[in-house]
Amino acid sequence: MNTIRLLSDLLINQIAAGEVVQRPASVVKELVDNAIDAGSKTIKIVIKDAGKQLIQVIDDGIGMGAVDARICFEKHTTSKITHTDDLFKIQTMGFRGEAMASIAAVAQVEIATCLHEAFIGIAMVIEGSKIKKEEAIATSPGTKVSVRNLFYNVPARRNFLKSNPVEFKHILEEVQHAALARTDIAWSLYHNDMEIYKLQPEKLSYRIVHLFGENYKKQLIPCKETTNIVAIEGYIGKPEQAKKTRGEQFLFVNQRFIKSPFLNHAIKNAYERLLPIDSFPFYVIYLTIDPQLIDINVHPTKTEIKFQDEKALYAILQAAIKKSLATHHVVDSLDFEQDTNFSLLRFSHPIQINHHATSSEKEGSYKPFKVDRTRSTFRPPTNWQSLFTDHKDSSEPLSLPLNKASLERTIETFHQQPNVATAIQLYSCYIMVQVQSGALLIDQQAAHERVLYDKFIDHFQNKSGASQQLLMPEHLVVNPVDYMVLLDNASILRSLGFMIDPFGESTIIIHGCPAELSYHSPKQLLEGLIEQLKFNNSKHKLETSECFIRALAKKASIPHGTKLNGLEIDVLLAQLFSSTNSMYTPDGRKVSILLSKDTLVTFFK
């Protein structure tokens, strides 16, 4: 009995699809790449059910004849490669020879295409790698490809697809990459009959604003440099606009989006001492380089590239970013505007200067400061202390939310504990309190994060989140990805106390926010919540509700540097010690450290 056999064409294509077609976004990328290579000036993308039901790409490119339309679904066919040397100087986007065949193996595909000089086009229906229908039709020049019921014949693969919001987010990212790579092409994107993007050919700066929102107008810094190795062009973001995730970092080589930790490191190093800790700058950078100096065939999706001279490219890119930052006065410099020698002095009475004083008046004005050498001691003026009587800390203490009925009982119980003494605040960051076994040092931000997390968990489970209505509703303009995130999770936000509604294509109207957080800006709170949610999703695989609650607790917690009065310290400690876990934050960071009495004693031996 023979145990070795040839695989069928269908099975071969389905195996190849495992590398090429991983999710609906992979299909979008393949079809868009082909449309770009066809010389299209307008590309329309229609998505239904996050690509699980329909992915349709319509272009006005050169189109195909009947023979080419049949051959493009065969294995290892291409119009871009003729000789082996062509592999090492690829300048086109697709297709990889097995892409269309792989898509046809795991979906129901319809194609309608027509050459510009032809009067009649061709339409085909392919299922399971077999042509089910073929006919001549009258259609506009270009190509329309419809991919329906992705993975209909591979149920196991379909079951591994994520939720619709997650899958559509990946599709949006692919469209963003293509729209940024080719700003000379008009793009439109529709999801479930809703228009997401409508982009006309335009300058890069306008394309960035139309993709990501009006907020990006003020943060774009142009970057341009030309050498004999590489030409660099694009925009970088200001350091204060850096975010906690890498999602808005776009690097293109010869108009192809790539992922390169090596070059990302070069760009981030150029921001040295300018970025907050664990933050990443926004940038859209284009590298134009000789195709013979790179190798793009190191990964099936061609998002990774090898460079012939990586060290030189690293140095050039880093220098170009630094030059751009310096040119636009974004440097790590001292603040010369503030006179720190006198900024702390506040005088209780205005000082009067007599510009025309006589010699006798001048003599009299200096008498209080003259030293009587006949006496052994020097006595300064008796009213010198008045110079400092009005000096107070100008920072306003943060008012923690108080629920007086239940909270006063908690504070009273807290003070009645025999082992707990009065707490003090250190550096407006930490709280130290004496306990029986030593001294407890508490991180106030981590402690407040734990307290808020417990509150929001209770609100979510019991659907009891109280909302503070805004006197005037606020409008938040976000990019399409964030817009979909907010709308798809509106029910979770409502259970926590947010009252939001869609208002236009990319605008959210905010009617209310959680009552505990009424002292926060609702817009900044939601923006930070989205950013923190992306950070959590990139690091952890948690339920969406858990990610939202963690993100909200982190964003709304008391920041380091906030001065608290005695009552606020007592409130925070009372709530912390009554929480479910007073030792760690939801993501596992320490809330407090105990310095034992024995440890303190050893410091002075």
C-alpha positions in Angstrom: 0.0 0.0 0.0 1.4 3.4 -1.0 1.6 6.0 1.8 3.0 8.9 -0.2 0.5 10.6 -2.6 0.2 13.8 -4.5 -2.0 16.5 -3.0 -5.0 17.7 -4.9 -4.9 21.2 -6.4 -7.6 22.4 -4.1 -5.8 21.2 -1.0 -2.5 22.7 -2.2 -4.3 26.1 -2.7 -6.0 25.8 0.8 -2.6 25.2 2.4 -1.1 28.2 0.5 -4.1 30.2 1.7 -2.9 29.6 5.3 0.1 31.7 4.6 -1.5 34.4 2.4 -5.1 34.6 3.5 -5.1 34.7 7.3 -8.1 36.9 7.8 -10.4 39.2 5.8 -7.8 42.0 5.9 -5.4 39.8 4.0 -7.9 39.5 1.1 -8.3 43.3 1.1 -4.5 43.8 0.9 -4.2 41.3 -2.0 -7.0 42.9 -4.0 -5.9 46.5 -3.3 -2.3 45.6 -4.3 -3.5 44.3 -7.6 -5.7 47.3 -8.2 -2.7 49.6 -7.6 -0.5 47.7 -9.9 -3.2 47.9 -12.6 -2.6 51.7 -12.7 -5.9 52.6 -11.1 -6.8 56.2 -10.3 -9.9 55.4 -8.3 -10.4 52.4 -5.9 -13.6 51.6 -4.1 -13.7 49.0 -1.3 -17.1 47.6 0.0 -17.1 45.5 3.1 -20.0 43.7 4.8 -20.0 41.9 8.1 -16.3 42.9 8.7 -15.4 41.0 5.5 -16.9 37.7 6.5 -19.8 38.1 4.2 -18.4 40.3 1.4 -15.2 42.0 0.3 -15.5 43.9 -2.9 -12.8 45.9 -4.6 -13.6 48.0 -7.7 -10.9 49.8 -9.7 -10.6 51.7 -13.0 -7.3 50.1 -13.9 -6.2 48.5 -17.2 -8.5 45.5 -16.8 -8.0 42.0 -18.2 -9.0 40.0 -21.2 -10.7 36.6 -21.1 -7.5 34.6 -21.2 -5.8 36.7 -18.4 -8.9 36.5 -16.3 -8.8 32.7 -16.3 -5.0 32.4 -15.8 -4.9 34.8 -12.9 -6.6 32.1 -10.7 -4.1 29.5 -11.5 -1.1 28.6 -9.2 2.1 30.6 -9.6 0.9 33.0 -12.3 2.0 36.6 -12.5 2.5 39.5 -14.9 5.3 41.1 -13.0 8.1 38.6 -13.1 9.8 37.3 -16.2 13.4 36.3 -15.1 15.1 35.3 -11.8 16.7 38.7 -11.6 13.3 40.3 -11.4 13.0 38.9 -7.9 15.7 41.2 -6.7 14.4 44.4 -8.2 10.7 44.2 -7.5 8.9 47.6 -7.8 5.3 46.4 -7.9 2.9 45.5 -5.1 1.4 42.2 -6.1 0.6 39.6 -6.8 2.6 36.7 -5.4 1.6 34.0 -7.8 -0.6 32.1 -5.3 -2.7 34.9 -3.9 -5.7 34.8 -6.2 -5.6 31.0 -6.4 -5.5 30.9 -2.6 -8.5 33.3 -2.2 -10.5 31.3 -4.7 -9.8 28.1 -2.7 -11.4 29.4 0.5 -14.1 31.7 -0.8 -16.8 32.2 -3.4 -15.2 34.6 -5.9 -16.8 36.7 -8.7 -14.8 38.8 -11.1 -15.9 41.2 -13.8 -13.2 42.8 -15.9 -12.8 44.7 -19.1 -9.9 46.2 -21.1 -10.2 49.9 -21.8 -10.0 49.4 -25.6 -12.5 46.5 -25.5 -16.3 46.8 -25.9 -17.1 43.6 -24.0 -15.8 42.3 -20.8 -15.9 38.9 -19.0 -17.5 37.7 -15.8 -16.6 34.6 -13.9 -17.7 32.7 -10.8 -15.1 30.6 -9.0 -15.8 28.2 -6.1 -13.3 25.7 -4.6 -10.7 26.7 -7.2 -13.1 25.7 -10.0 -14.8 28.0 -12.6 -18.5 27.5 -12.1 -19.7 30.2 -14.6 -18.2 32.3 -17.3 -19.9 34.7 -19.7 -19.3 37.9 -21.7 -20.8 41.0 -20.2 -21.0 44.7 -20.8 -19.1 46.4 -18.0 -17.0 49.5 -17.4 -13.2 49.4 -18.0 -11.3 48.1 -15.0 -11.9 45.2 -12.6 -14.4 44.3 -9.9 -13.6 41.4 -7.6 -16.2 40.2 -5.1 -15.1 37.7 -2.4 -18.1 36.2 -0.5 -18.3 33.9 2.5 -14.6 33.7 3.3 -13.6 30.3 4.7 -17.0 28.8 3.9 -15.4 25.5 3.1 -12.8 25.6 5.9 -15.0 25.9 9.1 -12.0 25.6 11.4 -10.4 28.6 9.9 -13.6 30.6 10.1 -14.1 29.8 13.8 -10.7 31.3 14.5 -11.7 34.7 13.2 -12.2 37.4 15.8 -15.2 39.6 16.5 -16.4 42.0 13.8 -14.9 45.1 15.4 -11.5 43.5 15.6 -11.6 42.1 12.1 -12.8 45.5 10.7 -10.0 47.3 12.6 -7.5 45.2 10.7 -9.2 46.0 7.4 -9.1 49.7 8.3 -5.3 49.5 9.0 -4.7 47.9 5.5 -6.7 50.6 3.8 -4.8 53.3 5.8 -1.5 51.8 4.7 -2.6 51.8 1.0 -4.1 55.3 1.2 -0.9 56.7 2.7 1.3 54.9 0.3 -0.6 56.3 -2.7 -1.9 59.8 -2.1 -2.4 60.2 -5.8 -5.2 57.7 -5.9 -8.9 58.4 -4.9 -10.1 56.0 -2.2 -13.5 55.2 -0.8 -14.4 52.6 1.9 -17.9 51.4 2.8 -18.8 49.1 5.7 -22.3 47.8 6.0 -23.5 50.5 3.6 -21.9 53.2 5.8 -19.2 55.5 4.2 -16.0 55.4 6.2 -13.6 57.1 3.9 -14.0 59.3 0.8 -10.5 60.5 -0.2 -9.6 62.5 -3.2 -6.0 62.7 -4.6 -4.2 65.2 -2.4 -1.0 66.2 -0.6 0.3 63.9 2.1 -0.4 66.4 4.9 -4.1 66.6 3.8 -4.3 62.8 3.5 -3.0 62.4 7.1 -5.6 64.9 8.5 -8.4 63.2 6.5 -7.4 59.8 7.7 -6.7 60.6 11.4 -8.6 63.7 12.2 -8.2 67.5 12.5 -6.1 67.2 15.7 -3.2 66.2 13.5 -3.0 69.6 11.8 -0.9 71.2 14.6 1.4 68.3 15.3 2.9 67.6 11.9 6.6 68.4 11.4 8.0 68.0 7.8 11.0 65.8 7.4 13.1 65.6 4.2 16.6 64.5 3.3 18.3 63.2 0.2 21.6 61.2 0.0 23.2 58.9 -2.5 21.9 55.9 -0.6 18.3 56.9 0.2 15.8 59.7 -0.1 13.7 60.4 3.0 10.5 62.4 3.0 7.4 62.6 5.2 6.1 63.9 8.5 6.8 63.3 12.1 4.8 64.2 15.2 5.6 66.6 18.0 6.9 64.8 21.2 3.9 66.0 23.3 1.6 64.1 21.0 3.3 60.8 21.5 1.1 57.8 22.5 1.5 54.6 24.5 1.1 52.4 21.4 2.8 52.0 18.1 -0.4 52.0 16.0 0.3 55.4 14.3 3.8 54.7 13.0 4.0 54.3 9.3 7.2 53.4 7.4 7.2 53.0 3.6 10.0 51.7 1.4 9.4 52.4 -2.3 5.7 53.1 -1.5 5.3 49.7 0.2 4.3 49.7 3.9 6.9 47.7 6.0 7.5 46.8 9.6 11.1 47.3 10.7 12.0 47.3 14.4 15.5 48.4 13.4 14.4 51.6 11.7 11.7 52.2 14.3 14.5 52.2 16.9 16.4 54.8 14.8 13.5 57.1 14.8 12.7 56.8 18.5 16.3 57.3 19.4 16.2 60.6 17.5 13.6 61.7 20.0 16.0 61.1 22.9 15.0 63.0 26.1 12.0 64.4 24.3 9.5 61.6 24.8 7.6 60.5 28.0 8.6 57.1 29.2 7.2 54.2 27.2 5.7 56.5 24.5 6.0 56.4 20.8 5.9 59.3 18.3 3.6 59.6 15.3 5.3 59.5 11.9 4.7 58.8 8.2 8.1 58.3 6.6 8.9 57.4 3.0 12.2 55.9 2.0 13.1 55.7 -1.7 15.9 53.4 -2.3 17.4 51.3 -5.2 15.4 48.0 -5.4 18.6 46.1 -5.9 19.8 47.3 -2.4 16.9 45.6 -0.6 15.3 42.2 -0.4 11.5 42.1 0.1 11.1 38.3 -0.3 11.9 37.5 3.4 8.2 37.1 4.5 5.0 35.9 2.7 3.2 39.2 3.3 6.2 41.3 2.2 6.0 43.5 5.2 9.6 42.8 6.3 12.6 43.9 4.3 16.3 43.3 4.4 18.7 46.2 3.6 22.1 45.8 2.1 23.6 48.5 4.4 21.5 48.7 7.5 24.0 50.7 9.6 24.3 53.5 7.1 20.5 53.7 6.7 20.0 53.8 10.5 22.4 56.7 10.8 20.9 58.7 7.9 17.3 58.2 9.1 18.2 59.2 12.7 20.1 62.2 11.6 17.2 63.3 9.3 14.7 63.1 12.2 17.0 65.0 14.6 17.6 67.7 12.0 13.8 68.1 11.5 13.2 68.4 15.2 16.0 71.0 15.6 14.9 73.0 12.6 11.4 73.4 14.1 12.8 74.2 17.5 11.7 71.0 19.2 14.7 70.5 21.4 15.5 69.4 24.9 16.3 72.9 26.3 16.1 75.0 29.4 13.2 77.4 30.0 14.8 80.8 29.7 11.5 82.6 30.1 11.1 82.1 33.8 13.3 83.9 36.4 13.5 81.1 39.0 15.3 83.4 41.4 12.2 85.6 42.0 9.3 83.5 41.0 8.6 82.3 44.6 8.4 85.8 46.2 5.1 87.4 46.6 5.0 90.8 48.3 2.1 91.7 50.6 2.5 95.4 49.7 3.5 97.0 46.4 7.0 98.4 46.3 7.1 102.2 45.5 10.2 103.4 43.7 11.1 107.1 43.9 13.0 108.0 40.8 13.8 111.6 41.9 14.8 111.1 45.6 17.2 113.7 47.1 20.5 112.7 48.7 19.0 113.0 52.2 16.0 110.8 51.3 18.4 108.3 49.8 20.4 108.3 53.0 17.3 107.8 55.0 16.1 104.9 52.9 19.4 103.0 53.6 19.5 103.6 57.4 17.5 100.4 58.4 20.2 98.3 56.6 23.3 100.1 58.0 25.4 98.2 60.5 26.0 99.9 63.9 29.6 98.9 64.4 29.5 100.0 68.1 27.2 97.0 68.8 28.1 93.4 68.7 25.1 92.1 66.7 23.4 93.0 63.5 19.6 93.4 63.6 17.7 93.2 60.3 14.4 95.1 59.8 11.7 93.8 62.0 9.2 93.5 59.1 11.3 91.2 56.7 9.0 88.3 57.4 6.2 90.1 55.5 7.9 89.3 52.2 6.9 85.7 52.6 3.5 85.9 54.3 1.5 85.5 51.1 3.6 82.6 49.7 1.4 79.5 49.3 1.3 76.5 47.1 -0.6 77.6 44.1 -1.5 74.0 43.1 -5.1 73.1 43.8 -5.6 69.8 45.7 -7.6 67.3 43.8 -11.1 66.8 45.2 -11.7 63.1 45.4 -15.3 62.0 45.0 -17.0 61.8 48.4 -20.0 59.7 49.1 -20.5 61.1 52.6 -23.1 58.7 53.9 -21.0 55.6 53.5 -17.5 57.1 53.3 -17.6 58.9 56.7 -18.3 55.5 58.4 -15.4 54.0 56.5 -13.0 56.8 57.5 -14.2 56.6 61.1 -13.5 52.9 61.1 -10.1 53.6 59.5 -9.1 56.0 62.2 -10.3 53.7 65.0 -7.8 51.0 63.9 -5.2 51.0 66.7 -2.3 50.2 64.5 -2.7 53.0 62.0 -1.3 56.5 62.6 -1.7 59.8 60.7 -0.5 59.6 57.1 1.8 62.1 55.4 2.4 62.8 51.7 5.9 62.7 50.2 6.8 64.6 47.0 3.1 64.8 46.0 3.6 61.2 44.8 3.6 58.8 47.8 1.8 58.4 51.1 3.6 57.1 54.2 1.6 55.8 57.2 2.9 54.2 60.3 1.5 50.8 61.2 2.3 48.4 64.0 5.0 46.5 62.1 6.7 49.5 60.5 6.1 52.1 57.9 3.8 51.6 54.9 4.8 53.5 51.7 2.0 53.8 49.2 2.0 54.9 45.6 -1.0 57.3 45.5 -1.6 56.8 41.7 -1.5 53.0 42.0 -3.8 53.1 45.0 -6.3 55.3 43.3 -6.2 53.1 40.3 -7.1 50.0 42.4 -9.9 51.9 44.1 -11.4 53.1 40.8 -11.1 49.6 39.3 -13.1 48.1 42.1 -15.8 50.8 41.7 -16.1 50.4 37.9 -16.2 46.6 38.2 -19.1 46.9 40.6 -20.8 49.4 38.2 -20.4 47.1 35.2 -21.6 44.0 37.0 -24.6 45.7 38.5 -25.3 48.1 35.6 -25.3 50.8 38.3 -22.8 53.4 36.9 -24.0 56.9 37.8 -23.7 59.5 35.0 -23.0 63.2 35.6 -24.9 65.0 32.8 -23.0 67.8 31.1 -24.4 71.3 31.0 -23.3 71.6 27.4 -22.7 68.4 25.4 -19.2 68.1 24.0 -18.2 66.9 20.5 -15.3 64.5 20.1 -13.8 64.1 16.6 -11.9 60.8 16.1 -10.5 58.8 13.3 -12.6 56.0 11.9 -10.8 53.2 13.8 -11.5 54.9 17.2 -15.0 55.8 16.0 -15.9 52.2 15.5 -14.3 51.2 18.8 -16.5 53.6 20.7 -19.7 52.8 18.9 -19.2 49.0 19.1 -18.6 49.3 22.9 -21.2 51.9 23.6 -23.2 49.5 25.9 -20.1 48.9 28.1 -19.4 52.6 28.3 -23.0 53.3 29.3 -22.8 50.8 32.1 -19.8 52.7 33.4 -21.6 56.1 33.3 -20.7 57.5 29.8 -23.5 58.8 27.7 -22.4 59.0 24.1 -24.2 59.1 20.7 -22.9 59.1 17.1 -23.0 62.6 15.5 -21.9 62.5 11.9 -19.3 60.3 10.2 -16.5 60.5 12.7 -17.9 62.6 15.6 -19.1 61.4 19.0 -21.4 63.7 21.1 -20.8 63.3 24.8 -23.9 63.9 27.1 -22.4 62.7 30.4 -19.5 61.0 32.1 -19.1 58.9 35.3 -20.1 60.9 38.3 -16.8 59.9 40.1 -14.9 61.5 37.3 -16.8 64.8 36.9 -13.6 66.7 37.5 -12.0 65.3 34.4 -12.4 66.6 30.8 -14.8 64.2 29.1 -13.1 64.5 25.8 -9.6 63.9 27.2 -10.9 61.1 29.3 -12.4 59.3 26.2 -9.3 59.9 24.1 -7.1 58.6 26.8 -9.4 55.7 27.3 -9.1 54.7 23.7 -5.4 55.0 23.7 -5.0 53.0 26.9 -7.4 50.3 25.5 -5.2 49.9 22.4 -2.2 49.6 24.8 -3.9 46.9 26.8 -5.0 45.0 23.7 -1.5 45.0 22.4 -0.1 43.6 25.6 -2.9 41.4 27.0 -5.6 39.2 25.7 -8.5 40.3 27.9 -12.2 40.7 27.5 -13.2 44.0 26.0 -15.1 45.1 29.2 -12.1 44.2 31.3 -9.8 46.3 29.0 -12.2 49.2 29.2 -12.4 49.1 33.0 -8.7 48.8 33.4 -8.0 51.6 31.0 -10.6 53.9 32.6 -9.2 53.3 36.1 -5.6 54.0 34.9 -6.6 57.1 32.9 -8.7 58.6 35.7 -6.3 57.8 38.6 -4.6 60.6 40.5 -1.4 61.5 38.6 2.0 61.8 40.4 2.6 65.4 41.5 -0.9 66.0 42.7 -1.0 67.5 46.2 -3.6 66.0 48.5 -5.0 67.5 51.7 -5.4 65.5 54.9 -9.1 64.6 54.3 -8.3 63.4 50.7 -5.4 61.2 52.0 -7.8 59.7 54.6 -10.4 59.1 52.0 -8.0 57.4 49.6 -6.5 55.1 52.4 -9.9 54.2 53.7 -11.1 53.2 50.2 -7.8 51.3 49.5 -7.9 49.3 52.7 -11.5 48.3 52.1 -10.8 47.2 48.5 -10.6 43.6 47.2 -6.8 43.8 46.8 -4.9 46.6 48.5 -1.5 45.3 47.5 -1.5 45.3 43.7 -3.1 47.2 40.8 -5.3 45.3 38.2 -2.3 44.8 36.0 0.0 43.5 38.8 2.0 46.5 39.8 2.7 47.1 43.5 0.5 49.5 45.3 2.5 49.6 48.6 5.8 48.6 50.2 6.2 47.7 53.9 9.4 48.9 55.6 9.5 46.8 58.7 10.6 48.3 62.0 13.7 46.1 62.1 14.7 47.4 58.7 14.3 51.0 59.9 16.5 50.3 62.9 19.3 48.9 60.8 19.5 52.1 58.8 20.9 53.9 61.9 23.3 51.3 63.2 
